Amino acid sequence: MRILITNDDGINAPGLIVAEAIANQVAQELAGEKAEIWTVAPAFEQSGVGHCISYTSPFMIAELEPRRFAAEGSPADCVLAALYDVMPDRPDLVISGVNRGNNSAENALYSGTLGAAMEAALQGLPAIALSQYMGMGTKDLDSPFQAAERFGPEIVQKLIEAGPWDKGANYPLFYNVNFPPIGSELVKGVRAAPQGWRHDAFFGTEAHHSPSGRKFLWIKGGPQANPSEPGMDLTLNLEGYVSVTPMRADLTANDRLSALEDLFA
């Protein structure tokens, strides 16, 4: 069994070590000595780049040690580099993460962690994005990734064994897993959940001036601790549950198709 690991926090991110530990545990359980873990991750942090690919410029890639590479590109670039340059054989699974911060609700749309999983799915590979919600309940822990470390291996293995990783009616399946912002002993369980929406957490800009007087804009995010509708991914995370959301790269608003057909009939 071959597992490819990537992320958007970068090759030196602590969450990547957690993802590699999860992958090792799962691979050993399912394949034993035949397990192979490969890592291709961004050389620098790529948070918020979504499904971006470096279509108009090349990027450098370097082997740091056997089966471990850093690429000066996006998370989706890392998946492409692994499939078409680095790995002699295609992986059986792609794990993206463990992201430092949640990718629940609308965060999923900006997430490079999800972008890598989406690219893997479009390439016909099973893919799981893992993200650790951060908050008051994680700031004083020895490891803020406690929930991911405890529940990640079991969830990944269950998703692998459950299958099928179908092609779907339009686009293939991938999974978005978010661990709650609490210690592992406080986690209430795992729940399947749809993607939510924080109605008051949109991004904006904040202006600052350099000593030379030049104006710079910083991107500023909204609050991350406000729930949305009951049963949604982020609401469950804030209630102490791990959320598992099945996703496809289909942006069609199916609820509006019928009305449009009538409008343009």
PLY file of the C-alpha trace (Angstrom):
ply
format ascii 1.0
element vertex 265
property float x
property float y
property float z
element edge 264
property int vertex1
property int vertex2
end_header
0.00 0.00 0.00
1.33 3.43 -1.02
0.11 6.60 0.73
0.99 10.10 -0.45
1.06 12.86 2.20
0.85 16.56 1.42
-0.44 19.73 3.13
-0.69 23.49 2.77
1.18 24.50 5.95
4.52 23.47 4.47
7.12 20.74 4.70
8.20 21.78 8.24
4.69 22.03 9.71
4.00 19.99 12.87
0.68 18.82 11.42
2.55 17.09 8.61
4.35 14.92 11.18
0.94 14.00 12.62
-0.33 13.09 9.14
2.71 10.92 8.51
2.15 9.12 11.82
-1.51 8.53 10.91
-0.52 7.23 7.48
2.13 4.93 8.94
-0.29 3.44 11.44
-2.97 2.86 8.80
-0.56 1.48 6.23
1.06 -0.90 8.70
-2.35 -2.12 9.78
-3.50 -2.76 6.22
-0.29 -3.70 4.41
2.43 -4.43 6.96
5.96 -4.42 5.55
4.67 -3.65 2.04
3.56 -0.18 3.14
5.16 2.88 1.54
4.72 6.45 2.78
5.65 9.29 0.41
5.60 12.98 1.29
5.51 15.82 -1.23
4.67 19.10 0.50
5.10 22.81 -0.22
8.51 24.26 0.62
6.71 27.26 2.17
3.29 27.79 3.69
0.50 27.84 1.09
-2.56 28.39 3.28
-5.57 29.86 1.50
-4.47 29.04 -2.06
-7.41 26.70 -2.64
-7.13 24.53 -5.75
-4.50 26.78 -7.34
-1.95 25.23 -9.71
1.20 26.89 -11.05
-0.09 26.87 -14.63
1.95 29.83 -15.89
5.28 29.27 -14.13
7.52 26.29 -13.27
8.38 25.39 -9.69
11.43 23.77 -8.14
11.27 20.44 -6.33
13.95 18.95 -4.11
14.40 15.56 -2.44
15.13 16.08 1.26
15.46 12.40 2.09
14.15 9.15 0.60
10.42 9.47 -0.25
10.30 13.02 1.15
10.20 16.05 -1.18
9.64 19.80 -0.93
8.11 21.67 -3.85
7.99 25.44 -4.35
4.38 25.22 -5.44
0.83 24.84 -4.20
-0.63 21.76 -2.52
-2.31 20.78 -5.79
1.08 21.20 -7.51
2.53 18.77 -4.98
-0.04 16.14 -5.93
0.78 16.60 -9.62
4.51 16.45 -8.91
4.09 13.23 -6.96
1.99 11.55 -9.65
3.94 12.60 -12.71
7.53 12.98 -11.49
8.34 11.75 -8.00
6.55 8.44 -7.47
7.34 5.45 -9.67
3.84 4.03 -9.03
0.56 5.78 -8.27
-0.47 5.96 -4.61
-3.44 4.05 -3.25
-4.47 6.99 -1.07
-3.71 10.70 -0.66
-3.86 12.31 2.79
-3.73 16.12 2.93
-3.01 17.75 6.30
-3.15 17.71 9.18
-3.98 21.39 8.74
-3.37 23.74 11.65
-6.83 25.28 11.80
-10.28 24.22 10.71
-11.47 23.73 7.16
-15.11 23.52 8.13
-17.86 25.54 6.46
-16.76 28.20 3.93
-13.10 27.71 4.92
-13.19 24.63 2.71
-13.54 26.85 -0.35
-10.27 28.67 0.35
-8.30 25.73 1.69
-5.12 24.50 0.07
-5.56 21.35 2.16
-8.85 20.69 0.38
-7.31 21.80 -2.92
-4.79 18.96 -2.75
-7.47 16.39 -1.89
-9.66 17.69 -4.72
-6.81 17.43 -7.24
-6.10 13.88 -6.11
-9.77 12.98 -6.55
-9.82 14.51 -10.04
-6.80 12.34 -10.81
-8.85 9.28 -9.85
-7.33 8.71 -6.41
-8.97 8.21 -3.00
-8.27 11.36 -0.99
-8.90 12.57 2.56
-8.27 16.07 3.93
-7.57 16.28 7.68
-7.79 19.52 9.67
-7.45 20.30 13.37
-9.76 23.05 14.65
-7.80 25.35 16.98
-9.24 27.34 19.88
-9.28 27.90 23.61
-9.53 24.16 24.18
-6.27 23.40 22.35
-4.00 26.34 23.25
-2.71 24.83 26.52
-2.37 21.23 25.37
1.06 19.60 25.03
-0.01 18.91 21.44
-2.86 20.89 19.90
-3.28 17.98 17.45
-4.40 15.57 20.20
-7.82 14.90 18.65
-6.32 14.26 15.22
-3.65 11.97 16.66
-6.23 9.94 18.59
-9.04 9.64 16.05
-7.28 10.14 12.71
-6.03 6.58 12.13
-9.38 4.95 12.87
-11.32 7.38 10.67
-8.92 7.04 7.73
-8.96 3.25 7.97
-12.76 3.14 8.14
-13.08 5.38 5.07
-10.62 3.21 3.15
-12.41 0.00 4.06
-15.92 1.38 3.54
-15.55 2.40 -0.10
-16.47 2.55 -2.83
-14.41 5.52 -4.01
-16.76 5.93 -6.94
-16.44 8.28 -9.87
-19.89 9.67 -9.11
-22.42 11.03 -11.56
-20.16 13.96 -12.42
-17.08 14.15 -10.22
-15.24 11.68 -7.95
-15.54 11.61 -4.18
-13.17 12.90 -1.51
-13.56 13.51 2.23
-13.14 16.54 4.48
-12.43 15.59 8.12
-12.30 18.23 10.87
-11.26 17.48 14.45
-12.79 19.58 17.26
-10.82 22.22 19.22
-10.54 20.20 22.42
-8.37 17.56 24.04
-8.82 14.01 22.78
-10.41 12.80 26.02
-13.25 15.31 25.57
-14.19 14.32 22.02
-17.79 13.06 21.98
-17.57 11.01 18.80
-17.56 11.15 15.00
-20.46 12.44 12.90
-21.19 12.62 9.19
-22.11 16.21 8.35
-22.83 18.55 5.45
-20.69 21.63 4.87
-21.89 24.63 6.86
-21.57 28.39 6.44
-20.53 31.02 8.97
-22.67 33.95 7.88
-20.45 36.48 9.67
-16.97 35.09 9.00
-16.20 36.58 5.59
-12.71 37.81 4.70
-11.80 41.47 4.39
-8.74 43.73 4.29
-6.93 45.89 6.82
-4.64 48.69 5.67
-1.20 49.44 7.16
1.57 51.78 6.09
5.26 50.96 5.95
7.90 53.34 7.43
8.37 54.71 3.90
4.70 55.58 3.71
3.68 52.88 1.25
0.27 51.33 1.80
-0.12 47.57 2.26
-3.31 45.56 2.67
-3.49 42.54 4.96
-6.20 39.94 4.44
-8.27 39.66 7.61
-10.51 36.72 8.48
-13.71 36.61 10.48
-14.51 34.86 13.79
-14.06 31.11 13.84
-15.99 30.25 17.00
-19.52 31.06 15.82
-21.70 28.07 14.85
-24.15 27.92 11.99
-27.18 25.68 11.55
-27.52 22.56 13.73
-25.90 19.44 12.34
-23.45 21.27 10.07
-19.73 20.44 10.17
-18.51 23.49 12.10
-21.41 23.36 14.57
-20.62 19.74 15.36
-16.92 20.59 15.75
-17.77 23.29 18.28
-20.02 20.82 20.10
-17.08 18.41 20.48
-17.49 16.06 17.51
-15.22 15.09 14.65
-17.02 15.88 11.39
-16.67 13.83 8.21
-18.03 15.50 5.07
-18.19 13.75 1.69
-17.40 16.17 -1.13
-17.19 16.42 -4.91
-15.71 19.13 -7.12
-19.13 19.94 -8.57
-20.14 23.57 -8.01
-23.53 23.26 -9.72
-26.42 24.81 -7.80
-28.78 21.96 -8.62
-31.66 23.58 -6.73
-31.69 26.40 -9.32
-31.52 24.34 -12.53
-35.26 23.86 -12.88
-35.97 27.58 -12.43
-33.33 28.44 -15.03
-34.79 25.95 -17.48
-38.16 27.65 -17.11
-36.57 31.11 -17.39
-34.81 30.33 -20.67
-37.40 27.99 -22.18
0 1
1 2
2 3
3 4
4 5
5 6
6 7
7 8
8 9
9 10
10 11
11 12
12 13
13 14
14 15
15 16
16 17
17 18
18 19
19 20
20 21
21 22
22 23
23 24
24 25
25 26
26 27
27 28
28 29
29 30
30 31
31 32
32 33
33 34
34 35
35 36
36 37
37 38
38 39
39 40
40 41
41 42
42 43
43 44
44 45
45 46
46 47
47 48
48 49
49 50
50 51
51 52
52 53
53 54
54 55
55 56
56 57
57 58
58 59
59 60
60 61
61 62
62 63
63 64
64 65
65 66
66 67
67 68
68 69
69 70
70 71
71 72
72 73
73 74
74 75
75 76
76 77
77 78
78 79
79 80
80 81
81 82
82 83
83 84
84 85
85 86
86 87
87 88
88 89
89 90
90 91
91 92
92 93
93 94
94 95
95 96
96 97
97 98
98 99
99 100
100 101
101 102
102 103
103 104
104 105
105 106
106 107
107 108
108 109
109 110
110 111
111 112
112 113
113 114
114 115
115 116
116 117
117 118
118 119
119 120
120 121
121 122
122 123
123 124
124 125
125 126
126 127
127 128
128 129
129 130
130 131
131 132
132 133
133 134
134 135
135 136
136 137
137 138
138 139
139 140
140 141
141 142
142 143
143 144
144 145
145 146
146 147
147 148
148 149
149 150
150 151
151 152
152 153
153 154
154 155
155 156
156 157
157 158
158 159
159 160
160 161
161 162
162 163
163 164
164 165
165 166
166 167
167 168
168 169
169 170
170 171
171 172
172 173
173 174
174 175
175 176
176 177
177 178
178 179
179 180
180 181
181 182
182 183
183 184
184 185
185 186
186 187
187 188
188 189
189 190
190 191
191 192
192 193
193 194
194 195
195 196
196 197
197 198
198 199
199 200
200 201
201 202
202 203
203 204
204 205
205 206
206 207
207 208
208 209
209 210
210 211
211 212
212 213
213 214
214 215
215 216
216 217
217 218
218 219
219 220
220 221
221 222
222 223
223 224
224 225
225 226
226 227
227 228
228 229
229 230
230 231
231 232
232 233
233 234
234 235
235 236
236 237
237 238
238 239
239 240
240 241
241 242
242 243
243 244
244 245
245 246
246 247
247 248
248 249
249 250
250 251
251 252
252 253
253 254
254 255
255 256
256 257
257 258
258 259
259 260
260 261
261 262
262 263
263 264
